[in-house]
Amino acid sequence: MAEVLVFHHGLGLTAGVREFAEQLRRAGHTVHAPDLYEGQVFGSLEEGAGYAENAGFDTIIARGAAAAERLAAELVYVGFSLGVLPAQKLATTRPGAKGALLLEACVPASEFGAAWPHGVPVQIHGMDADPFFDGEGDVEAARALVATVTDAELFLYPGDRHLFTDSSLPTHDDRAAK
């Protein structure tokens, strides 16, 4: 079984993200889901994004890195939307990564100043008409990553929902999330 570090999206550590982590635990994995928002959960992406902007995206990434520091290096990193930032950075720059699961976001590999590490598998999942994933360049970054990394896969689902993987939100799409 794997040791997994899960980073929440821009609304915070919601019940759906906690449930995702619990499902992995029930499957036998050791799972960590740090709260990068210091206990705050927001009702809208605008509010959550405002919090992240005020705190600073570098601060959010640093909080994710701090959570990883006390753990073994051999981790699988999972990021939901905004949580892709620390997940992708750590998978790219922290030696020992076992894999990454990037949900509903992906940033260009150049963002973290290093190429994707050889032998570290990555999956990227998003909806093909999600205004954030498709409309803000994430899908292009995902395609570029898949084109240059041997063990990389992009999964696109029909739809326009963002945060479709969070079971606690009205945007949840059970079929695509499974």
C-alpha positions in Angstrom: 0.0 0.0 0.0 1.0 3.6 -0.6 1.5 6.6 1.6 -0.6 9.4 0.2 -0.6 13.2 0.7 -3.8 14.8 -0.3 -4.1 18.6 -0.9 -7.6 20.2 -0.9 -9.0 22.7 -3.4 -9.8 26.4 -3.1 -12.9 25.9 -0.9 -10.7 24.3 1.8 -10.7 20.9 3.5 -14.3 20.0 2.7 -16.3 16.9 3.7 -15.8 15.6 0.2 -12.0 15.9 0.3 -12.0 14.3 3.7 -14.2 11.5 2.4 -11.8 10.9 -0.5 -9.0 10.5 1.9 -11.1 8.2 4.0 -11.8 6.0 1.0 -8.1 5.6 0.4 -7.6 4.7 4.1 -10.3 2.0 3.8 -8.4 0.6 0.8 -5.4 0.2 3.1 -3.3 3.3 2.3 -1.8 5.6 4.8 -3.3 9.0 4.0 -2.5 12.6 5.2 -4.8 15.5 4.3 -3.4 18.7 5.8 -5.5 21.8 6.1 -3.8 24.5 4.0 -6.4 27.0 5.0 -5.9 26.8 8.7 -9.5 25.6 9.5 -11.4 27.8 7.0 -13.8 26.3 4.5 -15.5 28.6 2.0 -18.9 28.5 0.4 -17.8 29.8 -3.0 -14.7 29.6 -5.2 -14.5 33.4 -5.2 -14.2 33.5 -1.4 -11.7 30.6 -1.3 -9.6 32.1 -4.1 -9.7 35.4 -2.3 -8.3 33.7 0.8 -5.6 32.0 -1.2 -4.7 35.3 -2.9 -4.5 37.2 0.4 -2.4 34.4 2.0 -0.3 34.2 -1.2 -0.1 31.2 -3.5 3.6 30.7 -2.4 2.3 30.5 1.2 -0.2 27.8 0.3 2.5 25.9 -1.5 4.9 26.3 1.4 2.2 25.0 3.8 1.9 21.9 1.6 5.7 21.5 1.6 5.8 21.9 5.4 3.2 19.1 5.7 5.4 16.8 3.5 8.6 17.5 5.5 7.6 15.4 8.5 6.6 12.5 6.2 8.6 9.9 4.4 9.9 10.9 1.0 8.1 8.0 -0.8 4.7 9.6 -1.2 2.0 9.7 -3.8 0.8 13.3 -4.1 -2.9 14.1 -4.8 -4.1 17.6 -5.5 -7.7 18.9 -6.0 -7.6 22.0 -8.2 -5.7 24.6 -6.1 -4.1 21.7 -4.2 -2.4 20.7 -7.5 0.1 23.5 -6.9 1.7 21.9 -3.8 1.1 18.3 -5.2 2.7 19.0 -8.5 5.6 21.0 -7.0 6.4 18.3 -4.5 6.1 15.5 -7.1 8.4 17.4 -9.3 11.0 18.7 -6.9 11.0 16.4 -3.8 13.1 13.3 -4.3 11.3 10.0 -3.7 7.9 10.7 -5.2 6.0 7.5 -6.1 3.3 9.2 -8.2 0.9 12.1 -8.6 -2.8 12.4 -9.1 -3.8 15.9 -10.4 -7.5 16.6 -10.3 -9.0 19.4 -12.2 -5.8 21.4 -12.6 -2.3 21.2 -14.0 0.4 23.9 -14.3 3.2 24.0 -16.8 6.2 21.9 -15.8 8.4 25.0 -16.0 6.4 26.6 -13.1 8.6 24.7 -10.6 11.9 24.9 -12.5 12.4 21.2 -13.0 11.4 18.6 -15.4 9.0 15.9 -14.3 11.1 13.2 -12.6 11.8 10.0 -14.6 9.9 7.0 -13.3 7.2 9.0 -11.4 3.8 8.2 -12.9 1.2 11.0 -13.1 -2.5 11.1 -13.9 -4.4 14.3 -14.7 -8.2 14.3 -14.6 -10.5 17.1 -15.7 -13.7 18.0 -17.6 -13.3 19.0 -21.2 -15.4 22.2 -20.9 -14.6 23.1 -17.3 -14.0 26.9 -17.5 -11.0 26.6 -15.2 -9.4 23.5 -16.4 -10.1 24.1 -20.1 -10.4 27.9 -20.1 -7.3 28.8 -18.1 -4.6 26.7 -19.8 -4.6 23.7 -17.5 -5.6 21.3 -20.2 -2.7 22.5 -22.4 -0.3 22.1 -19.5 -1.6 18.6 -19.0 -1.2 17.7 -22.7 2.3 19.0 -22.7 3.2 17.0 -19.6 1.7 13.8 -21.1 3.6 14.5 -24.4 6.9 14.6 -22.5 6.5 12.1 -19.7 6.5 8.4 -20.4 4.2 7.4 -17.6 1.6 10.2 -17.8 -2.1 10.0 -18.6 -4.7 12.6 -19.2 -8.4 11.7 -18.6 -10.9 14.2 -20.0 -14.6 13.7 -19.1 -17.5 15.4 -20.9 -18.9 18.3 -18.9 -18.3 21.8 -17.7 -18.1 21.3 -13.9 -15.2 22.3 -11.8 -14.6 20.4 -8.5 -16.6 17.5 -9.9 -14.5 15.1 -7.8 -15.7 16.5 -4.5 -18.7 14.4 -3.3 -19.8 17.1 -0.9 -20.5 19.8 -3.5 -23.3 20.4 -5.9 -20.8 20.3 -8.8 -20.0 16.6 -8.0 -20.3 14.2 -10.9 -20.4 10.7 -9.5 -19.8 9.0 -12.8 -16.8 11.1 -13.8 -15.4 11.1 -10.2 -15.4 7.3 -10.1 
